[in-house]
Amino acid sequence: MHSPAYKLKLSKAISWLALAPALLVLANCAAVPASKTLTPLKSGDLAATQTLADGQGQWPAEDWWKGFNDPQLNTLMDEAFANAPNLKAAQARLDKAEATLSQVKAGTQADANLNASVMATEQSLNMGFPPQFKDFLPQGVLPLGRLTLDINYDLDLWGKSRDAIKGAIGQAKATQVEGVVVRQNLAVAIANAYVELNRLYQTEDELAELEKGSDIKLQLYQARADHSLDPKDVLLSAHDDAQQVAQRQAAVQGSIIIQKNLIAALVGAGPDRGASLTRPALAPVDINKLPTNVPVDLLGRRPDVVAARLRVEAQGQGIKYAKADFYPNISLTGSWGREALGLQYLGSPDSNFGSVGPAISLPLFHQSRLNAEYLGYEADYNAAVAAYDQTLTTALHETADAAASSQSTTAQIAAVAGRRDAAQQTYELTKARWGKGLSTKIDVITAHSRVVSYDSLLTDLQAQAYFDRIKFIAALGGGFKSE
């Protein structure tokens, strides 16, 4: 004879064996739609090896702006990273993503609730009980006490919870990397604004040189007009030239103030911070050279590309999450506690009750809803793939454009520098002839104005070289490197 305990174990085993084939049959009740997902681009899918040929350059450092060797610019960057509203907003988005991840993780854990309740209750005596039983039924209003511990645990047979966690982790990582994008964009904006401020100061110097020449020229024409050596219209033209210079000076001085205000706003400070800025002292800009293996390594160097790839991976986990809903779900549930009519009996073992066992959920009549949800996740995935493809394409083109623009600006600087040297020689020769009485003071001023005009062109081109450098650094990822 077998013991009662043995019979109980045998009965449980038979129950599980009977349940297993039933689950295999039920698993096919909801069909997963055919996949229509897109395939993300790879670096080799976009021809760029000729345009972005290997060079002798280095990938930029994370604090690339220090290469401009301007302490004031370094201070501005530190202030911006500490105070800029854009970075605070990015941190808030990261905090939100991490909170969502914590919620998803918490949702995959066993759910346990401790419940306690006390309520006044009265038992109806007219519920079909025989009259002779009424004397044994509770009479009047009595307190009903109940204390339970309810537990539910999803077995996660198809990995739905694991996919949810992986998806949330991917989204959090993408949000973190997008914060790097915000930081880099801010650094680029500050550096560009600082370069423009430097250009405006240089332009102000050049206009001061033109002002000196125009004032002298005006005085000379005034003296000649006073002696009737030149017609009045020549004097008026010289006066107009002087006014044009004065107008340009006023415009540049206003632009300097506005540019300082812009920099202050970018670092998250008031306009008084801009008023405290001194003239930039930027180091000469380096010639941009591409590093090796750019088309491949750029995938891990550009934070926007990395973030877009992480979004694709996270959305891929969403598809797996949705697919699990097409299959039966099993969870273990249990409830233990005590319940008594009359609080004085709540502590008695006779008030115990409980249950434990598997709960099965099967999607029998939800095919349309499940299809719609699954296709929605696929659409989100395809949108993420399209965004990634566009980001990768843009990254390669921005790098190629930055390299081409840098080369063009370098060539233009060389050409204008040559013209400026020729103008300087002409100016020196004119001064020599004037010293010998072979040319006039006005000829000297005119020759000097040509030199200043070329200086102005060089100032703009040198500023463009700084802009190209910043664009080149940003195109190469700004010193970012994925783990």
C-alpha positions, 0 to 999 in steps of 0.5 A, spaced: 500 500 500 502 506 498 502 512 503 497 518 502 503 522 501 505 518 495 498 518 492 498 526 492 505 526 489 503 521 483 496 525 482 500 532 481 505 528 476 499 526 472 496 533 472 502 536 469 503 531 464 496 532 462 497 539 462 503 539 457 500 536 451 494 541 452 499 547 452 503 544 445 496 544 442 494 551 445 500 554 443 498 554 435 491 558 437 494 565 435 498 565 428 504 571 428 503 575 422 509 575 417 515 579 418 515 585 414 521 589 417 527 593 414 534 591 414 538 597 417 544 599 412 551 597 414 557 602 413 559 598 406 552 599 403 554 606 402 560 607 398 565 612 401 572 609 401 574 614 395 571 620 398 573 619 405 580 616 403 585 614 409 589 620 411 594 622 417 589 625 421 587 623 428 580 622 431 578 629 435 579 629 443 573 629 447 575 636 449 577 638 442 575 646 444 582 646 448 586 645 442 584 653 440 588 654 446 583 660 449 582 659 457 576 664 456 573 659 451 575 653 456 571 657 462 565 658 457 564 651 456 565 649 463 559 654 465 555 651 459 556 644 461 554 646 468 548 651 467 545 650 460 538 649 460 538 644 454 543 639 458 538 639 464 533 637 459 537 632 456 538 629 463 531 630 465 530 625 459 535 620 461 532 620 468 525 619 465 528 613 461 532 610 467 525 610 471 522 607 466 527 601 466 526 601 473 518 600 472 519 595 467 524 591 471 519 591 477 514 589 473 517 582 471 518 580 479 513 576 483 507 580 485 506 579 493 500 583 496 499 583 504 491 585 505 488 586 511 480 588 512 475 589 517 468 590 515 461 589 519 457 584 516 450 581 517 448 574 514 441 573 511 437 568 514 433 567 508 438 564 503 435 557 502 437 554 509 432 549 513 429 552 519 432 548 523 439 551 521 437 558 523 439 557 530 446 555 528 447 561 523 450 568 525 445 573 528 446 580 527 451 585 525 458 582 526 465 584 524 468 580 519 476 580 519 480 578 513 488 577 513 491 575 506 498 574 503 497 574 495 502 572 490 503 572 483 509 570 479 509 570 471 513 564 469 515 568 462 515 562 458 517 566 452 521 571 454 516 577 454 519 580 460 526 579 458 525 582 452 521 588 455 527 589 460 532 589 454 528 594 450 528 599 456 535 598 457 536 600 449 532 606 450 535 608 456 542 607 453 540 611 447 537 617 451 544 617 454 547 617 448 542 623 445 545 627 451 552 626 448 549 629 442 546 635 446 552 636 449 556 636 443 551 641 439 552 646 445 559 646 444 559 647 437 554 652 438 559 656 443 565 655 439 562 658 432 559 664 436 566 665 439 569 664 432 564 669 430 566 674 436 573 674 434 572 675 427 568 681 429 573 684 433 578 683 427 573 687 422 573 692 427 580 693 427 580 693 419 575 698 419 579 703 424 584 702 419 580 704 414 577 710 418 584 713 419 585 713 411 578 716 410 579 721 415 585 723 412 583 723 405 577 727 407 581 732 409 586 732 403 579 733 399 577 739 403 583 742 403 583 742 395 576 744 395 578 750 399 583 752 394 578 750 388 583 744 386 577 739 386 570 740 384 565 739 390 562 733 388 569 729 389 569 732 396 562 729 397 564 723 395 570 722 400 565 725 405 560 719 403 566 714 403 567 716 411 560 715 413 560 708 410 566 706 414 562 710 420 556 706 418 560 699 418 563 701 424 557 702 428 554 695 425 560 691 427 560 694 434 552 692 435 554 686 432 559 684 438 554 686 443 549 681 440 554 676 439 556 676 447 549 676 449 548 670 444 554 666 448 551 668 455 545 665 453 548 659 450 552 658 457 545 659 461 547 666 463 544 673 463 547 678 458 551 681 464 556 675 463 556 677 455 558 684 457 564 681 461 567 677 455 574 680 453 577 679 446 578 672 444 585 669 443 584 663 438 590 659 436 591 658 429 587 653 426 590 647 424 589 644 417 584 638 417 586 631 415 582 625 415 583 619 420 584 612 417 578 607 416 573 613 417 567 610 413 567 604 418 569 607 425 564 613 424 559 608 426 562 608 433 564 615 433 558 619 432 553 619 438 547 620 433 549 614 429 550 610 435 543 613 439 539 611 432 542 604 432 540 603 439 533 605 438 533 600 432 535 595 437 530 597 442 525 597 437 527 590 435 526 587 442 519 590 442 517 586 436 519 580 440 515 582 446 509 583 442 510 576 439 510 573 446 502 575 446 501 570 441 502 564 445 499 561 452 501 565 458 502 561 465 503 564 472 503 561 479 498 564 483 497 563 491 493 566 496 494 564 504 491 567 510 485 567 515 478 569 515 473 569 521 466 572 522 468 575 529 475 578 530 476 574 536 477 568 532 482 571 527 488 568 531 485 561 531 488 556 526 481 554 524 481 560 520 486 558 515 485 558 508 489 558 502 490 556 495 496 555 490 496 553 482 498 555 475 493 560 472 493 559 464 492 565 459 490 563 452 489 568 446 483 565 443 479 571 440 484 576 440 487 575 433 485 582 430 488 586 436 494 582 437 495 583 429 494 590 430 499 591 436 504 586 433 504 590 426 504 597 430 511 594 433 514 593 427 512 599 424 516 603 430 522 598 428 521 600 421 521 607 423 527 607 427 531 603 421 529 609 417 531 614 422 538 610 423 539 609 415 538 617 414 542 618 420 548 614 417 547 617 410 547 624 413 554 623 417 558 620 412 556 626 407 557 631 413 564 628 414 565 629 406 562 636 406 567 638 412 573 635 408 571 638 402 570 645 405 576 645 409 580 644 403 577 649 399 578 654 404 585 653 405 586 654 398 582 660 398 586 663 404 593 661 400 590 665 394 588 671 397 594 671 401 598 672 395 594 677 393 594 681 399 602 680 399 602 683 392 597 689 394 602 690 400 608 691 395 604 696 391 603 700 397 610 700 399 612 702 392 607 707 392 609 710 399 616 710 396 614 714 390 610 719 394 616 720 398 620 722 391 614 726 390 612 722 384 605 720 387 600 723 391 598 722 399 591 720 396 594 714 392 598 712 398 591 712 402 588 708 396 593 703 396 593 702 403 585 701 403 586 695 398 591 692 403 586 692 408 580 690 403 585 683 403 586 683 410 578 683 411 577 677 406 583 674 410 579 675 416 573 672 413 576 666 410 580 665 417 574 665 420 571 660 415 577 656 417 575 655 424 568 654 422 570 648 418 575 646 423 569 645 428 564 642 423 570 637 421 570 635 429 563 635 429 562 630 423 567 626 426 563 625 432 566 630 437 571 625 441 565 620 442 567 613 442 562 608 444 563 602 449 
